[in-house]
Amino acid sequence: MKTVWYLFGCVVIATALMACKSKAPEPAEGEAPAESEAVTGEAEGSAEEAAAEKVEAEAPPTQIPAPPDVAAPPENAQKSESGLAWVVLKEGTGEGHPSAWDVVTVEYTGWTTDGRMFDSSVKRGKPAEFPLNRVIKGWQEGVQLMVPGEKRRLWIPGELAYGEPNPNDPHAAFGPPRGTLVFDVELLSFKEAPTPPEAPEDVGGIPKNAKKTKSGIGTRVLQEGTGKEHPTASSMVTVHYTGWTTDGQMFDSSIVRGSPATFGLNQVIPGWTEGLQLMVVGEKRRLWIPENLAYQGRPGRPQGMLVFDVELLEIKN
C-alpha cells in the first residue's frame, strides 16, 4: 500500500517508537490501528485483504483533480505564524475543536503544488481515523482550528510536513513528498482523549540520581517490578509509556490512547531495545535516550534527546 505513511512518515506513533524493517528506527510500536491506508500498515488477514481489494475495485478514478489554487495560497487565505495557510471551503455544523491528543475522523485529499495527487481517503472510499498528534505538524495545527462538519484547504510548508526537497537525498524517489503540500480536509468528528501526563521535572537532562549505560542512556527506576526475568532483544513486550522532548513537550503516550502497546524489541529505536532489557515485569523506569539512539535527527520525528516513562506489563519470549 503505497500511501501507508504519507501522513505519518513511513509507518506514526501506532506511536512514536516502532521501526520499519530497514536500518532507520521508527516509532515504538508501529502505527495505531486506524481506518485509512494513509495512516496504517497493511491490512491483516484474508478477510481484510478481500475488503481492501473490493474498495479499490469500487474506488473513483486514480487522480482527483487538483484545485486551481494548488500552487500557492490565494489572497483570501489566512496564515498563522508557523506559515500554515488555509481557506474555509465549508462551514462546520458541530461544536468544539479537537485537541492534539484527540482521535479525529476525516476525509481528505493531498496534492503537491504541481498538482500531483499523492494520497486520498476519498479515493479509497473510506474516512481516515487517527490520533491527531500522530500526523505531520501542519495537520496537527490546522485540524485543531476546525469544528465537525467543516472543510478546509490547507497549504502546509515543508517544515511543517516532510521537509524541503533535497536533490542530494538518495531516498527522495521513495520517501514522502517534500516541499509545500496542499490538503482538502473535512473534519467529520472527533473523540476526546484522556488528559496527558505532565512532563517530569527532570525532563531537561540526565539527573545525578540516574544511572548511565555505556551507550549513553540515562535510566532511573520509578517503581520496583514484581517479575524476575528480563526481556531479550527479540522479545515481544507489552508496555504503557509516555515520551517527551527535553523541553517538556509530550509527543506520544499509550496512556492517552487508553491502550497498552505491544511490539518486538527488535522493532523499536535502539534506546528502547537496550533500556527495556534492563527491566522486569511490573517495573516502571524513566529513560533518557540520546539522539543517536533515537531518531538521529530524521525529519518529522522528535528531535534531540528523548525522555520516556515506561512500565513493563508483560514479556512474551
N, C-alpha and C positions, 0 to 999 in steps of 0.2 A: 504494500500500500504506500504509494509514493508520497502521499500527503501527510503521513502519520505525524511528522514532527514540525510542520511549518509554524504552528503557534507555540510549541514548547521547545523547539530547537533540538532535534534528534532524540526523541522519545517524547518532560517537565516533568517535577517534583511531585507514574503516580507520584512523586515527591522529589525532593532535592537531592537524593543520594544514589540512584541506580545507574548502571553503566551499560552502554551498547556493547556489543561483542567486538569492540575494537580496543585499541590501546588507550583511547581517551576516556577518562572517567565521566560518568553521567550521574544523574540524581539517584538517591539512595535505593528506593525500591521500585524503580520504574515509574510508569505513569499510572495515575489513579484511574480506576475504571471510569469510562466516560462513554458518551453516545457517539461521538464524532471520530472519524478516522484522523482528523487533523490534530487530535489531542490524545489518541490512544495508539497502542500497538496493534498487531494483527489479531483478528478475532480468533477465539479458541473453539475447537470442536467443529464437527462436520455440520451441525445444525446452524451454527452461527455463520459458517462459511457459505452455506447454501443461501441463507438470508441475505448476506452481503452481495452474493452474485445476483440475487433477484433484484436488489436495489440498483446495482449497476445496470442491469438489463432494462430497468424501467426509468433510468435516470434521464434528465434532459440532455441536450447536446453537450459535447465536451466543453466548449467555451461559452461562458456567459459574457456578452459584450461589455467592454469597459465603459464607464461613464465618460461623457465628453470632457470633463474637467479632471481626468485622472492624472494628467501631467503635473498639475500644481493646484494648490487651493485657490478658489475664486475669491474675488474681492469681498464677498459677503461672508466668508468663512471666519469663524472665531479662532483665536490662537491662545494657548497657555504659555506660561513662562518656560516650560520644558521644550517647546517647539511643536507640540501636538496641535494640529488644526482640525476643525470639524465644521460641518453644517448639519442641521437637523432636517431630515427628509420627511419624517412623520412624527407628530406629537404623540407622546405617550398617554395612556389612559390609567396607568397604575399609580401607586404612591410609594414613596421611599426609594432610596438609592442603595445599591449593593455596596458592601464594604469589600476591601481587598481579600478577605478570607471567606466570603460567601460563595456558594455554588450557583453559577448562573446557567441559564438555558438560553441559547441564542441561535439565530440564523445569520449566516454571514457569507460573504464572498470577498476574496482578496486578489488584488492586481498589483503588478509593478507599474511604475509610472510610464512605461512604454506600452501599456495596455494588455500585457500578458496576464491572464488569469492563472494563479498557481494553487488556489485552494477554494473550496466552496461547500458548505453544508447544504446549500440549495441544490447544487448539482447532485449530491448524494441522496437527496430526498429525505433527509433526517436532521433535525436540530442537533446542535452540539451542547453537551453539558460538562462543565468542569469548574474546579475552584479558580476564582479569578486571580489569585496570587500565583497561579501556576503558568501564566502566559506571559508574553512579552510586556515590557513596561508600558508601551503605548496603549495596549489593551487594558491593562490594569487602571491606568488613569482615565482613559476615555469612557469605559463602560461604567465606572463609578459615577459619572456625570449623568447617567441615564436613569429613566424610570421604566417599569414594564410597559410594553406596547410601543415604546419609542424606537425610531430607526434613525441612525446617524451615519454619515460618511466621515471616516477618519483618515487623515493624512499623517502617517507615523514616520518621523525621520529615522534614519538608520541607527542613531544612538539609542533610540527607544525600541528598536526591533532587533535585527541581527547584525548591525554594524554596516559600515560603508563598504563599497566594492574595493577589493584589493587585487590588482592584476597579478600579484606575485603569490596569491594563495593557490596552492596546488589542489585544494579540495573545493574550489569555488564552483565547479561544474556540478558537484554532488551535494553541496550544502544548501542551506535555506537561502531564499532570495535576499540580496543585500540592497542597501540604499533605502530611499523612501518607499513605503508600502501604503497602499490605499485599500481600505476595507469599508464595505457597506455592512453595518451590524444592526440587527434588530434584537432588542432585549425582550425575550418572551416572559421570563420570570426569574426569580432568584430565591434561594433558601439561605436563611441566616445561619452562620456558623457560630460555634461557641466562642466565648471571649478568649483571645490569645493569651498565653502565659507571658508574664513580664520578663524582660531581659534581666539576667543575673547582674549583680553589682560588679563582678569581676570579669565581665564580658570583654573588656578592653585589652586584656593580655593575660599571659600565664602568671598566676599569683605565686607567691613564695610557698604557700602551703600545698601546692600541686606538685606531683612528680613529673619528671620529664623523661621520655624514652630516647634512645639513641638517635632515632629518626627525627626527633624534634616535637613530637606530640606531647602536649600537656594533659595530665589526667588526674582527676580527684574523685574519690568515692563519696557519693552523696547519701547512699543508702546501702547497707550491707545486704548481700544476697543470701538466699536460703539453699541454693544448689551447691554442688561440689565440682562439677565438670565445666570445662571451658569449651567454647566452640572452636572448631578448626577453621582454616582459611576457606574451606569448601562447604562448611555447614550452612544449612538453612536456618535462619533465626526469625523470631517474631519479636518486635520491639515497639515501644512508644518512644517518640523523640520530638524534640523541638530544636531548630537551628537558628542562630543569629550571626550577623556580621559583627565585627568588633565595635561598630558604632551603635550597637543595640537594636538594629533593625532585624526583626524576625522574617525569615524568608521561607520557612517550611515548618509544618507541625502535624504529626499524625493525631495529636490531641485535638487540634482544631477541626480536623476532618472527622473526628469521632470514631476512628478505626485504627487498630494497630497495623503496622507494616510488616510484611513477610518477604524475605528475599535471601538470596545466596550471598555469603560474604565475599565470594569471588566476583560479584557483580556490582560492587559499590566502589566509591572512591577509596584510594589506598589507606587513608587515615581511619576510615571505618573498618576496613579489613583488619588492620592492626589493632585498633583500640578495642573492638568488641571481643577479640580473643583474650583480652585481659579479664573479662567479666564472667560471672556465673549467673544462673537464673535467679531472678528476684533482686539483682543488684541494679542500682541506678548510679550513673557516673557522668561527670562533666568532662568533655573532651575539647581541647584547644588544638585544632588541626591547621598546620601551616599551609600556605597556598600551594606549595609544591606537592602536598599530599591530598589536596582537594581538587579544585578545578583549574589550577595552573593558569589563571588569567583568561580563560576562554570567554569570548563574547556571549552575553546572555546568561551567564552563570554568576552566582555570588562571588565577589572578588575578595582577595586577601585571605587572612586567617579566618577560619570559621569556628564557631563555638556550638557544641551540641550537648544537650542533656538527653541521655539515653537510658532507658530502662529495659533490661533484657527479660522478656517474658517467657521465651521458650527456645530450646535448641532442638533442631531436627537433623541429626547427623546422617 
